[in-house]
Every structure is written in structure tokens, then in C-alpha cells.
Amino acid sequence: MLWTPEQRERGTGLTVLRVIGWLLIAAALVFLGRDLLAWHQGGQWAATSAGKVWYGISPGSLNLLQAVVERHIWQPLWPAILWILLRPVWLVLAAPGLILVFWPRRQRSRRRPHFGRLR
């Protein structure tokens, strides 16, 4: 169990997801700023793809992901993953970040104020 019942009641799990969402949005803004700066300096727009960033960080894990998906999970899934990897990295990070930040919150019970019995 990750959270105690008291923490769950307070929505700690949702808070953690929102923090992760904000971190993803912050990373997306950094990459968007990097692309905008390169556009300003070079005069031509060329967004950095998510696959290029992943390959720059860990080429072995990207190749391993492809092998695992194609051989052990489901081969037709790889083109969908590749489509995502070819999108701009800031978009790939911002989309799940926005979903996590604006995820529906738990409804708190709305109680009407009790002023006592009116006579």
C-alpha cells in the first residue's frame, strides 16, 4: 500500500500526480524554449523530436524498447509508438503533463451550514 487511508482521504496521491504533471510541463517549456531559441538564431523552425532526445540520452534503451514491443508485446504497436517519438518533445511532455494537472479532483462533500433550529 502506497498511502495510508488518511493520506488517501486528503488526496495525497492526486497531489503527487499533479506535481509530476507540473514537472512534465516545466520540461516541455524548457524544450520549447530551446527550439524557439534555435529558430531565432537559425531562422528556420525545426522542432526536436522526442525520439531524438531519447536516443541522445540512452540509445540502447530505445533500441531495446523497439525489440521488446515488436517481439514480445504486439508488433503493430510499434508504428504508434514511433509516431509519438517523431512528434516534438515539448508536445510529448506537455500532453500528459496537462492531463495530470487538470485531472478531475475528488469531489468534497458540500455541507450546508447548520445554524440550529429556527423557531
RATALIN-V729106 format. One record per pair of residues at least 6 apart in sequence whose ideal C-beta (glycine too) atoms are under 6 Angstrom apart, sorted by the first residue. I is the first residue (numbers start at 1). J is the second residue. If there is no record, write none. Layout:
# RATALIN-V729106
i:I j:J
i:I j:J
This chain:
# RATALIN-V729106
i:3 j:12
i:3 j:13
i:11 j:106
i:17 j:100
i:18 j:101
i:20 j:100
i:21 j:97
i:21 j:100
i:21 j:101
i:24 j:93
i:24 j:96
i:24 j:97
i:25 j:94
i:25 j:97
i:27 j:93
i:28 j:90
i:28 j:93
i:28 j:94
i:31 j:89
i:31 j:90
i:32 j:90
i:35 j:47
i:35 j:48
i:39 j:45
i:47 j:88
i:48 j:89
i:49 j:86
i:50 j:85
i:50 j:87
i:50 j:89
i:50 j:92
i:51 j:85
i:53 j:89
i:54 j:62
i:55 j:62
i:69 j:77
i:69 j:78
i:70 j:78
